[in-house]
């Protein structure tokens, strides 16, 4: 369990000497007035949205993804996500 506000499933938890960390993540929707929780870490991150609508905030910029959209960014910038439209969002995240 990496963060309490996201449901994570590690897709390579027992792979030895891995260079990336792939996850399947489900985020519950928040209120439009809720701030997006931010974090930062070394490396790069790729996210591919499987279902739902996802607000992605990176370094003060906001992008809205729909199913089939993806984003790749420098994870050292503060970033976070929030599901929108009253429904959960599920995506694959790969952290390098």
Secondary structure, DSSP 8 states (H G I E B T S, - for coil): ---TTEEEEESSTT-TT-S-EEEEEEE-B--TTS----B--SSEEEEEEEESEEEEEETTEEEEEETT-EEEEETTS-EEEEE-TTS-EEEEEEE-
